[in-house]
Amino acid sequence: MISLFGCDRALVGDTDTEWSVWVPGPDDVHTRSSLAAALELAATLNAGFAHLRLSAPPSEYDPVMYAVVLHHGYAWTPETDHVHGTPCGRDTCTTGPCAQAPAAVGGVV
């Protein structure tokens, strides 16, 4: 099992890409221009995956599919970025490392 949020979290995307969405299994990474765009794609994909799971009788052979928002290649939550000492990407955040970051970080609330 891959660790996405712990202290030894895995890099699953490209560190040069600010925002992207990763789909494990097919191992697809979809680059997005902003946090809002990444969240929108992840929500759309996760809703589709949930619909597929609920539309047919479950089987032990069904793949588990989900989409994860990535920030510079790592699974993203504001708290995860803060724990690792990096700005979370939300414009209005003033917590932890975001308090010392430049005003325009490139994200959304």
Backbone atoms as SQL, in Angstrom:
CREATE TABLE atoms (id INTEGER PRIMARY KEY, chain TEXT, resi INTEGER, resn TEXT, atom TEXT, x REAL, y REAL, z REAL);
INSERT INTO atoms VALUES
  (1, 'A', 1, 'MET', 'N', 0.840, -1.180, 0.000),
  (2, 'A', 1, 'MET', 'CA', 0.000, 0.000, 0.000),
  (3, 'A', 1, 'MET', 'C', 0.885, 1.243, 0.000),
  (4, 'A', 2, 'ILE', 'N', 0.489, 2.219, -0.770),
  (5, 'A', 2, 'ILE', 'CA', 1.255, 3.451, -0.913),
  (6, 'A', 2, 'ILE', 'C', 0.818, 4.465, 0.154),
  (7, 'A', 3, 'SER', 'N', 1.771, 5.149, 0.748),
  (8, 'A', 3, 'SER', 'CA', 1.473, 6.168, 1.753),
  (9, 'A', 3, 'SER', 'C', 1.381, 7.525, 1.064),
  (10, 'A', 4, 'LEU', 'N', 0.210, 8.159, 1.126),
  (11, 'A', 4, 'LEU', 'CA', 0.017, 9.435, 0.449),
  (12, 'A', 4, 'LEU', 'C', 0.127, 10.644, 1.370),
  (13, 'A', 5, 'PHE', 'N', -0.178, 10.485, 2.665),
  (14, 'A', 5, 'PHE', 'CA', -0.278, 11.650, 3.530),
  (15, 'A', 5, 'PHE', 'C', 0.664, 11.634, 4.734),
  (16, 'A', 6, 'GLY', 'N', 1.331, 10.554, 5.030),
  (17, 'A', 6, 'GLY', 'CA', 2.183, 10.466, 6.214),
  (18, 'A', 6, 'GLY', 'C', 3.504, 11.201, 6.050),
  (19, 'A', 7, 'CYS', 'N', 4.350, 11.064, 7.060),
  (20, 'A', 7, 'CYS', 'CA', 5.642, 11.747, 7.019),
  (21, 'A', 7, 'CYS', 'C', 6.544, 11.187, 5.921),
  (22, 'A', 8, 'ASP', 'N', 6.306, 9.959, 5.500),
  (23, 'A', 8, 'ASP', 'CA', 7.094, 9.361, 4.419),
  (24, 'A', 8, 'ASP', 'C', 6.232, 9.205, 3.161),
  (25, 'A', 9, 'ARG', 'N', 5.443, 10.235, 2.872),
  (26, 'A', 9, 'ARG', 'CA', 4.496, 10.191, 1.748),
  (27, 'A', 9, 'ARG', 'C', 5.209, 9.970, 0.420),
  (28, 'A', 10, 'ALA', 'N', 4.520, 9.300, -0.475),
  (29, 'A', 10, 'ALA', 'CA', 5.081, 8.957, -1.777),
  (30, 'A', 10, 'ALA', 'C', 4.860, 10.080, -2.787),
  (31, 'A', 11, 'LEU', 'N', 5.847, 10.301, -3.609),
  (32, 'A', 11, 'LEU', 'CA', 5.730, 11.212, -4.741),
  (33, 'A', 11, 'LEU', 'C', 5.094, 10.422, -5.886),
  (34, 'A', 12, 'VAL', 'N', 3.912, 10.842, -6.339),
  (35, 'A', 12, 'VAL', 'CA', 3.230, 10.094, -7.404),
  (36, 'A', 12, 'VAL', 'C', 3.067, 10.914, -8.677),
  (37, 'A', 13, 'GLY', 'N', 3.445, 12.175, -8.633),
  (38, 'A', 13, 'GLY', 'CA', 3.357, 13.033, -9.808),
  (39, 'A', 13, 'GLY', 'C', 4.681, 13.721, -10.067),
  (40, 'A', 14, 'ASP', 'N', 4.623, 14.825, -10.790),
  (41, 'A', 14, 'ASP', 'CA', 5.808, 15.593, -11.169),
  (42, 'A', 14, 'ASP', 'C', 5.953, 16.802, -10.243),
  (43, 'A', 15, 'THR', 'N', 7.099, 16.951, -9.613),
  (44, 'A', 15, 'THR', 'CA', 7.309, 18.063, -8.680),
  (45, 'A', 15, 'THR', 'C', 7.287, 19.426, -9.377),
  (46, 'A', 16, 'ASP', 'N', 7.504, 19.466, -10.685),
  (47, 'A', 16, 'ASP', 'CA', 7.474, 20.728, -11.428),
  (48, 'A', 16, 'ASP', 'C', 6.063, 21.173, -11.803),
  (49, 'A', 17, 'THR', 'N', 5.076, 20.299, -11.613),
  (50, 'A', 17, 'THR', 'CA', 3.691, 20.622, -11.945),
  (51, 'A', 17, 'THR', 'C', 2.963, 21.016, -10.670),
  (52, 'A', 18, 'GLU', 'N', 2.493, 22.281, -10.613),
  (53, 'A', 18, 'GLU', 'CA', 1.876, 22.754, -9.368),
  (54, 'A', 18, 'GLU', 'C', 0.616, 21.970, -9.015),
  (55, 'A', 19, 'TRP', 'N', -0.338, 21.850, -9.941),
  (56, 'A', 19, 'TRP', 'CA', -1.604, 21.160, -9.653),
  (57, 'A', 19, 'TRP', 'C', -1.873, 20.078, -10.685),
  (58, 'A', 20, 'SER', 'N', -2.264, 18.906, -10.207),
  (59, 'A', 20, 'SER', 'CA', -2.656, 17.807, -11.090),
  (60, 'A', 20, 'SER', 'C', -3.568, 16.867, -10.321),
  (61, 'A', 21, 'VAL', 'N', -4.103, 15.896, -11.034),
  (62, 'A', 21, 'VAL', 'CA', -4.985, 14.884, -10.443),
  (63, 'A', 21, 'VAL', 'C', -4.459, 13.526, -10.872),
  (64, 'A', 22, 'TRP', 'N', -4.290, 12.649, -9.905),
  (65, 'A', 22, 'TRP', 'CA', -3.763, 11.305, -10.144),
  (66, 'A', 22, 'TRP', 'C', -4.878, 10.286, -9.970),
  (67, 'A', 23, 'VAL', 'N', -4.960, 9.349, -10.914),
  (68, 'A', 23, 'VAL', 'CA', -5.891, 8.227, -10.826),
  (69, 'A', 23, 'VAL', 'C', -5.061, 6.957, -10.736),
  (70, 'A', 24, 'PRO', 'N', -4.985, 6.356, -9.522),
  (71, 'A', 24, 'PRO', 'CA', -4.233, 5.105, -9.389),
  (72, 'A', 24, 'PRO', 'C', -4.875, 3.996, -10.211),
  (73, 'A', 25, 'GLY', 'N', -4.136, 2.988, -10.487),
  (74, 'A', 25, 'GLY', 'CA', -4.638, 1.893, -11.333),
  (75, 'A', 25, 'GLY', 'C', -4.103, 2.108, -12.723),
  (76, 'A', 26, 'PRO', 'N', -4.787, 2.945, -13.517),
  (77, 'A', 26, 'PRO', 'CA', -4.202, 3.267, -14.816),
  (78, 'A', 26, 'PRO', 'C', -2.997, 4.192, -14.677),
  (79, 'A', 27, 'ASP', 'N', -2.786, 4.727, -13.471),
  (80, 'A', 27, 'ASP', 'CA', -1.649, 5.597, -13.171),
  (81, 'A', 27, 'ASP', 'C', -1.625, 6.814, -14.082),
  (82, 'A', 28, 'ASP', 'N', -2.796, 7.411, -14.265),
  (83, 'A', 28, 'ASP', 'CA', -2.925, 8.617, -15.074),
  (84, 'A', 28, 'ASP', 'C', -2.730, 9.847, -14.207),
  (85, 'A', 29, 'VAL', 'N', -1.986, 10.822, -14.704),
  (86, 'A', 29, 'VAL', 'CA', -1.838, 12.111, -14.044),
  (87, 'A', 29, 'VAL', 'C', -2.314, 13.176, -15.032),
  (88, 'A', 30, 'HIS', 'N', -3.291, 13.968, -14.587),
  (89, 'A', 30, 'HIS', 'CA', -3.898, 14.997, -15.422),
  (90, 'A', 30, 'HIS', 'C', -3.497, 16.369, -14.885),
  (91, 'A', 31, 'THR', 'N', -2.730, 17.123, -15.643),
  (92, 'A', 31, 'THR', 'CA', -2.276, 18.445, -15.234),
  (93, 'A', 31, 'THR', 'C', -3.434, 19.426, -15.294),
  (94, 'A', 32, 'ARG', 'N', -3.512, 20.316, -14.277),
  (95, 'A', 32, 'ARG', 'CA', -4.534, 21.350, -14.231),
  (96, 'A', 32, 'ARG', 'C', -3.874, 22.692, -13.933),
  (97, 'A', 33, 'SER', 'N', -4.540, 23.777, -14.309),
  (98, 'A', 33, 'SER', 'CA', -3.964, 25.115, -14.185),
  (99, 'A', 33, 'SER', 'C', -4.114, 25.731, -12.805),
  (100, 'A', 34, 'SER', 'N', -5.009, 25.182, -11.980),
  (101, 'A', 34, 'SER', 'CA', -5.252, 25.784, -10.667),
  (102, 'A', 34, 'SER', 'C', -5.781, 24.729, -9.701),
  (103, 'A', 35, 'LEU', 'N', -5.793, 25.092, -8.430),
  (104, 'A', 35, 'LEU', 'CA', -6.382, 24.221, -7.416),
  (105, 'A', 35, 'LEU', 'C', -7.856, 23.980, -7.711),
  (106, 'A', 36, 'ALA', 'N', -8.579, 25.033, -8.082),
  (107, 'A', 36, 'ALA', 'CA', -10.008, 24.888, -8.382),
  (108, 'A', 36, 'ALA', 'C', -10.243, 23.884, -9.509),
  (109, 'A', 37, 'ALA', 'N', -9.440, 23.970, -10.562),
  (110, 'A', 37, 'ALA', 'CA', -9.590, 23.048, -11.693),
  (111, 'A', 37, 'ALA', 'C', -9.262, 21.618, -11.284),
  (112, 'A', 38, 'ALA', 'N', -8.244, 21.445, -10.431),
  (113, 'A', 38, 'ALA', 'CA', -7.888, 20.098, -9.955),
  (114, 'A', 38, 'ALA', 'C', -8.992, 19.525, -9.072),
  (115, 'A', 39, 'LEU', 'N', -9.536, 20.346, -8.182),
  (116, 'A', 39, 'LEU', 'CA', -10.623, 19.880, -7.322),
  (117, 'A', 39, 'LEU', 'C', -11.866, 19.517, -8.130),
  (118, 'A', 40, 'GLU', 'N', -12.161, 20.312, -9.155),
  (119, 'A', 40, 'GLU', 'CA', -13.321, 20.034, -10.002),
  (120, 'A', 40, 'GLU', 'C', -13.156, 18.703, -10.750),
  (121, 'A', 41, 'LEU', 'N', -11.982, 18.471, -11.322),
  (122, 'A', 41, 'LEU', 'CA', -11.748, 17.206, -12.030),
  (123, 'A', 41, 'LEU', 'C', -11.812, 16.030, -11.068),
  (124, 'A', 42, 'ALA', 'N', -11.187, 16.140, -9.900),
  (125, 'A', 42, 'ALA', 'CA', -11.200, 15.042, -8.929),
  (126, 'A', 42, 'ALA', 'C', -12.625, 14.740, -8.478),
  (127, 'A', 43, 'ALA', 'N', -13.429, 15.778, -8.246),
  (128, 'A', 43, 'ALA', 'CA', -14.820, 15.568, -7.837),
  (129, 'A', 43, 'ALA', 'C', -15.617, 14.867, -8.936),
  (130, 'A', 44, 'THR', 'N', -15.425, 15.293, -10.167),
  (131, 'A', 44, 'THR', 'CA', -16.127, 14.675, -11.297),
  (132, 'A', 44, 'THR', 'C', -15.739, 13.205, -11.446),
  (133, 'A', 45, 'LEU', 'N', -14.438, 12.924, -11.398),
  (134, 'A', 45, 'LEU', 'CA', -13.978, 11.539, -11.527),
  (135, 'A', 45, 'LEU', 'C', -14.475, 10.675, -10.370),
  (136, 'A', 46, 'ASN', 'N', -14.368, 11.182, -9.137),
  (137, 'A', 46, 'ASN', 'CA', -14.803, 10.388, -7.977),
  (138, 'A', 46, 'ASN', 'C', -16.296, 10.131, -8.001),
  (139, 'A', 47, 'ALA', 'N', -17.087, 11.091, -8.472),
  (140, 'A', 47, 'ALA', 'CA', -18.530, 10.865, -8.609),
  (141, 'A', 47, 'ALA', 'C', -18.801, 9.774, -9.649),
  (142, 'A', 48, 'GLY', 'N', -18.067, 9.808, -10.747),
  (143, 'A', 48, 'GLY', 'CA', -18.220, 8.768, -11.770),
  (144, 'A', 48, 'GLY', 'C', -17.825, 7.393, -11.265),
  (145, 'A', 49, 'PHE', 'N', -16.732, 7.328, -10.512),
  (146, 'A', 49, 'PHE', 'CA', -16.293, 6.045, -9.956),
  (147, 'A', 49, 'PHE', 'C', -17.315, 5.504, -8.961),
  (148, 'A', 50, 'ALA', 'N', -17.888, 6.382, -8.144),
  (149, 'A', 50, 'ALA', 'CA', -18.912, 5.956, -7.177),
  (150, 'A', 50, 'ALA', 'C', -20.142, 5.446, -7.907),
  (151, 'A', 51, 'HIS', 'N', -20.525, 6.119, -8.978),
  (152, 'A', 51, 'HIS', 'CA', -21.685, 5.679, -9.762),
  (153, 'A', 51, 'HIS', 'C', -21.447, 4.286, -10.356),
  (154, 'A', 52, 'LEU', 'N', -20.251, 4.054, -10.875),
  (155, 'A', 52, 'LEU', 'CA', -19.932, 2.732, -11.427),
  (156, 'A', 52, 'LEU', 'C', -20.026, 1.646, -10.361),
  (157, 'A', 53, 'ARG', 'N', -19.535, 1.945, -9.151),
  (158, 'A', 53, 'ARG', 'CA', -19.570, 0.961, -8.055),
  (159, 'A', 53, 'ARG', 'C', -21.002, 0.638, -7.653),
  (160, 'A', 54, 'LEU', 'N', -21.881, 1.628, -7.728),
  (161, 'A', 54, 'LEU', 'CA', -23.250, 1.439, -7.254),
  (162, 'A', 54, 'LEU', 'C', -24.205, 0.960, -8.345),
  (163, 'A', 55, 'SER', 'N', -23.784, 0.978, -9.601),
  (164, 'A', 55, 'SER', 'CA', -24.692, 0.656, -10.702),
  (165, 'A', 55, 'SER', 'C', -24.747, -0.829, -11.034),
  (166, 'A', 56, 'ALA', 'N', -23.895, -1.630, -10.444),
  (167, 'A', 56, 'ALA', 'CA', -23.889, -3.073, -10.723),
  (168, 'A', 56, 'ALA', 'C', -23.652, -3.814, -9.412),
  (169, 'A', 57, 'PRO', 'N', -24.046, -5.070, -9.355),
  (170, 'A', 57, 'PRO', 'CA', -23.768, -5.835, -8.143),
  (171, 'A', 57, 'PRO', 'C', -22.256, -5.883, -7.884),
  (172, 'A', 58, 'PRO', 'N', -21.844, -5.649, -6.635),
  (173, 'A', 58, 'PRO', 'CA', -20.404, -5.634, -6.350),
  (174, 'A', 58, 'PRO', 'C', -19.755, -6.996, -6.533),
  (175, 'A', 59, 'SER', 'N', -18.504, -6.956, -6.894),
  (176, 'A', 59, 'SER', 'CA', -17.711, -8.163, -7.057),
  (177, 'A', 59, 'SER', 'C', -16.370, -7.952, -6.366),
  (178, 'A', 60, 'GLU', 'N', -15.802, -9.012, -5.854),
  (179, 'A', 60, 'GLU', 'CA', -14.481, -8.891, -5.231),
  (180, 'A', 60, 'GLU', 'C', -13.410, -8.542, -6.253),
  (181, 'A', 61, 'TYR', 'N', -13.715, -8.649, -7.526),
  (182, 'A', 61, 'TYR', 'CA', -12.755, -8.354, -8.584),
  (183, 'A', 61, 'TYR', 'C', -12.889, -6.931, -9.130),
  (184, 'A', 62, 'ASP', 'N', -13.844, -6.162, -8.610),
  (185, 'A', 62, 'ASP', 'CA', -14.005, -4.782, -9.046),
  (186, 'A', 62, 'ASP', 'C', -12.782, -3.962, -8.633),
  (187, 'A', 63, 'PRO', 'N', -12.271, -3.160, -9.535),
  (188, 'A', 63, 'PRO', 'CA', -11.150, -2.298, -9.147),
  (189, 'A', 63, 'PRO', 'C', -11.643, -1.185, -8.231),
  (190, 'A', 64, 'VAL', 'N', -10.793, -0.750, -7.343),
  (191, 'A', 64, 'VAL', 'CA', -11.101, 0.404, -6.507),
  (192, 'A', 64, 'VAL', 'C', -10.482, 1.607, -7.196),
  (193, 'A', 65, 'MET', 'N', -11.319, 2.526, -7.625),
  (194, 'A', 65, 'MET', 'CA', -10.848, 3.685, -8.378),
  (195, 'A', 65, 'MET', 'C', -11.142, 4.951, -7.590),
  (196, 'A', 66, 'TYR', 'N', -10.214, 5.888, -7.621),
  (197, 'A', 66, 'TYR', 'CA', -10.413, 7.192, -7.001),
  (198, 'A', 66, 'TYR', 'C', -9.430, 8.169, -7.625),
  (199, 'A', 67, 'ALA', 'N', -9.720, 9.448, -7.455),
  (200, 'A', 67, 'ALA', 'CA', -8.862, 10.504, -7.968),
  (201, 'A', 67, 'ALA', 'C', -8.306, 11.305, -6.797),
  (202, 'A', 68, 'VAL', 'N', -7.033, 11.653, -6.864),
  (203, 'A', 68, 'VAL', 'CA', -6.345, 12.369, -5.792),
  (204, 'A', 68, 'VAL', 'C', -5.759, 13.661, -6.355),
  (205, 'A', 69, 'VAL', 'N', -6.051, 14.789, -5.698),
  (206, 'A', 69, 'VAL', 'CA', -5.449, 16.065, -6.095),
  (207, 'A', 69, 'VAL', 'C', -3.989, 16.067, -5.648),
  (208, 'A', 70, 'LEU', 'N', -3.103, 16.458, -6.563),
  (209, 'A', 70, 'LEU', 'CA', -1.667, 16.533, -6.274),
  (210, 'A', 70, 'LEU', 'C', -1.197, 17.979, -6.292),
  (211, 'A', 71, 'HIS', 'N', -0.321, 18.313, -5.360),
  (212, 'A', 71, 'HIS', 'CA', 0.333, 19.624, -5.322),
  (213, 'A', 71, 'HIS', 'C', 1.829, 19.370, -5.417),
  (214, 'A', 72, 'HIS', 'N', 2.410, 19.765, -6.535),
  (215, 'A', 72, 'HIS', 'CA', 3.825, 19.490, -6.826),
  (216, 'A', 72, 'HIS', 'C', 4.140, 17.996, -6.675),
  (217, 'A', 73, 'GLY', 'N', 3.225, 17.147, -7.142),
  (218, 'A', 73, 'GLY', 'CA', 3.468, 15.705, -7.197),
  (219, 'A', 73, 'GLY', 'C', 3.052, 14.912, -5.977),
  (220, 'A', 74, 'TYR', 'N', 2.657, 15.578, -4.899),
  (221, 'A', 74, 'TYR', 'CA', 2.264, 14.888, -3.668),
  (222, 'A', 74, 'TYR', 'C', 0.763, 15.051, -3.424),
  (223, 'A', 75, 'ALA', 'N', 0.133, 14.052, -2.814),
  (224, 'A', 75, 'ALA', 'CA', -1.281, 14.134, -2.463),
  (225, 'A', 75, 'ALA', 'C', -1.506, 15.394, -1.636),
  (226, 'A', 76, 'TRP', 'N', -2.589, 16.132, -1.959),
  (227, 'A', 76, 'TRP', 'CA', -2.798, 17.443, -1.385),
  (228, 'A', 76, 'TRP', 'C', -3.935, 17.482, -0.377),
  (229, 'A', 77, 'THR', 'N', -3.661, 18.077, 0.750),
  (230, 'A', 77, 'THR', 'CA', -4.635, 18.680, 1.663),
  (231, 'A', 77, 'THR', 'C', -3.887, 19.866, 2.249),
  (232, 'A', 78, 'PRO', 'N', -4.584, 20.923, 2.647),
  (233, 'A', 78, 'PRO', 'CA', -3.861, 22.045, 3.251),
  (234, 'A', 78, 'PRO', 'C', -3.037, 21.599, 4.455),
  (235, 'A', 79, 'GLU', 'N', -3.616, 20.756, 5.285),
  (236, 'A', 79, 'GLU', 'CA', -2.924, 20.301, 6.488),
  (237, 'A', 79, 'GLU', 'C', -1.654, 19.525, 6.155),
  (238, 'A', 80, 'THR', 'N', -1.709, 18.694, 5.122),
  (239, 'A', 80, 'THR', 'CA', -0.525, 17.911, 4.729),
  (240, 'A', 80, 'THR', 'C', 0.601, 18.842, 4.290),
  (241, 'A', 81, 'ASP', 'N', 0.272, 19.841, 3.466),
  (242, 'A', 81, 'ASP', 'CA', 1.302, 20.790, 3.050),
  (243, 'A', 81, 'ASP', 'C', 1.873, 21.528, 4.252),
  (244, 'A', 82, 'HIS', 'N', 1.031, 21.951, 5.166),
  (245, 'A', 82, 'HIS', 'CA', 1.507, 22.686, 6.344),
  (246, 'A', 82, 'HIS', 'C', 2.431, 21.824, 7.208),
  (247, 'A', 83, 'VAL', 'N', 2.073, 20.579, 7.414),
  (248, 'A', 83, 'VAL', 'CA', 2.918, 19.677, 8.210),
  (249, 'A', 83, 'VAL', 'C', 4.299, 19.527, 7.578),
  (250, 'A', 84, 'HIS', 'N', 4.344, 19.544, 6.254),
  (251, 'A', 84, 'HIS', 'CA', 5.618, 19.388, 5.545),
  (252, 'A', 84, 'HIS', 'C', 6.315, 20.725, 5.300),
  (253, 'A', 85, 'GLY', 'N', 5.760, 21.807, 5.871),
  (254, 'A', 85, 'GLY', 'CA', 6.421, 23.114, 5.806),
  (255, 'A', 85, 'GLY', 'C', 6.303, 23.833, 4.483),
  (256, 'A', 86, 'THR', 'N', 5.302, 23.491, 3.671),
  (257, 'A', 86, 'THR', 'CA', 5.123, 24.155, 2.386),
  (258, 'A', 86, 'THR', 'C', 3.772, 24.871, 2.346),
  (259, 'A', 87, 'PRO', 'N', 3.682, 25.986, 1.596),
  (260, 'A', 87, 'PRO', 'CA', 2.402, 26.678, 1.449),
  (261, 'A', 87, 'PRO', 'C', 1.376, 25.761, 0.785),
  (262, 'A', 88, 'CYS', 'N', 0.125, 25.870, 1.229),
  (263, 'A', 88, 'CYS', 'CA', -0.914, 24.943, 0.763),
  (264, 'A', 88, 'CYS', 'C', -1.526, 25.315, -0.577),
  (265, 'A', 89, 'GLY', 'N', -1.279, 26.524, -1.083),
  (266, 'A', 89, 'GLY', 'CA', -1.796, 26.900, -2.389),
  (267, 'A', 89, 'GLY', 'C', -3.107, 27.650, -2.362),
  (268, 'A', 90, 'ARG', 'N', -3.677, 27.895, -1.179),
  (269, 'A', 90, 'ARG', 'CA', -4.921, 28.666, -1.093),
  (270, 'A', 90, 'ARG', 'C', -4.569, 30.136, -0.885),
  (271, 'A', 91, 'ASP', 'N', -5.148, 31.022, -1.696),
  (272, 'A', 91, 'ASP', 'CA', -4.824, 32.447, -1.650),
  (273, 'A', 91, 'ASP', 'C', -5.035, 33.083, -0.286),
  (274, 'A', 92, 'THR', 'N', -6.070, 32.692, 0.428),
  (275, 'A', 92, 'THR', 'CA', -6.417, 33.363, 1.686),
  (276, 'A', 92, 'THR', 'C', -5.852, 32.685, 2.924),
  (277, 'A', 93, 'CYS', 'N', -5.057, 31.655, 2.781),
  (278, 'A', 93, 'CYS', 'CA', -4.525, 30.933, 3.941),
  (279, 'A', 93, 'CYS', 'C', -3.429, 31.755, 4.619),
  (280, 'A', 94, 'THR', 'N', -3.515, 31.852, 5.943),
  (281, 'A', 94, 'THR', 'CA', -2.498, 32.563, 6.719),
  (282, 'A', 94, 'THR', 'C', -1.954, 31.675, 7.830),
  (283, 'A', 95, 'THR', 'N', -2.079, 30.378, 7.669),
  (284, 'A', 95, 'THR', 'CA', -1.656, 29.413, 8.676),
  (285, 'A', 95, 'THR', 'C', -0.266, 28.868, 8.360),
  (286, 'A', 96, 'GLY', 'N', 0.528, 28.643, 9.385),
  (287, 'A', 96, 'GLY', 'CA', 1.824, 27.975, 9.234),
  (288, 'A', 96, 'GLY', 'C', 2.696, 28.594, 8.168),
  (289, 'A', 97, 'PRO', 'N', 3.192, 27.780, 7.238),
  (290, 'A', 97, 'PRO', 'CA', 4.122, 28.282, 6.216),
  (291, 'A', 97, 'PRO', 'C', 3.471, 29.292, 5.271),
  (292, 'A', 98, 'CYS', 'N', 2.142, 29.299, 5.185),
  (293, 'A', 98, 'CYS', 'CA', 1.467, 30.271, 4.316),
  (294, 'A', 98, 'CYS', 'C', 1.585, 31.682, 4.882),
  (295, 'A', 99, 'ALA', 'N', 1.780, 31.819, 6.194),
  (296, 'A', 99, 'ALA', 'CA', 1.942, 33.139, 6.799),
  (297, 'A', 99, 'ALA', 'C', 3.229, 33.802, 6.332),
  (298, 'A', 100, 'GLN', 'N', 4.237, 33.009, 5.978),
  (299, 'A', 100, 'GLN', 'CA', 5.505, 33.563, 5.507),
  (300, 'A', 100, 'GLN', 'C', 5.605, 33.554, 3.989),
  (301, 'A', 101, 'ALA', 'N', 4.641, 32.946, 3.303),
  (302, 'A', 101, 'ALA', 'CA', 4.696, 32.830, 1.843),
  (303, 'A', 101, 'ALA', 'C', 4.272, 34.141, 1.177),
  (304, 'A', 102, 'PRO', 'N', 4.653, 34.342, -0.074),
  (305, 'A', 102, 'PRO', 'CA', 4.179, 35.520, -0.808),
  (306, 'A', 102, 'PRO', 'C', 2.660, 35.540, -0.858),
  (307, 'A', 103, 'ALA', 'N', 2.072, 36.729, -0.997),
  (308, 'A', 103, 'ALA', 'CA', 0.613, 36.885, -0.953),
  (309, 'A', 103, 'ALA', 'C', -0.096, 36.061, -2.023),
  (310, 'A', 104, 'ALA', 'N', 0.409, 36.040, -3.240),
  (311, 'A', 104, 'ALA', 'CA', -0.260, 35.294, -4.313),
  (312, 'A', 104, 'ALA', 'C', 0.408, 33.939, -4.450),
  (313, 'A', 105, 'VAL', 'N', -0.250, 32.898, -3.924),
  (314, 'A', 105, 'VAL', 'CA', 0.318, 31.553, -3.982),
  (315, 'A', 105, 'VAL', 'C', -0.219, 30.784, -5.180),
  (316, 'A', 106, 'GLY', 'N', -1.335, 31.239, -5.743),
  (317, 'A', 106, 'GLY', 'CA', -1.834, 30.614, -6.963),
  (318, 'A', 106, 'GLY', 'C', -2.977, 29.649, -6.746),
  (319, 'A', 107, 'GLY', 'N', -3.664, 29.674, -5.637),
  (320, 'A', 107, 'GLY', 'CA', -4.775, 28.752, -5.408),
  (321, 'A', 107, 'GLY', 'C', -6.067, 29.489, -5.169),
  (322, 'A', 108, 'VAL', 'N', -7.001, 28.815, -4.556),
  (323, 'A', 108, 'VAL', 'CA', -8.297, 29.387, -4.210),
  (324, 'A', 108, 'VAL', 'C', -8.629, 29.011, -2.794),
  (325, 'A', 109, 'VAL', 'N', -9.676, 29.620, -2.290),
  (326, 'A', 109, 'VAL', 'CA', -10.132, 29.270, -0.934),
  (327, 'A', 109, 'VAL', 'C', -10.738, 27.900, -0.953);
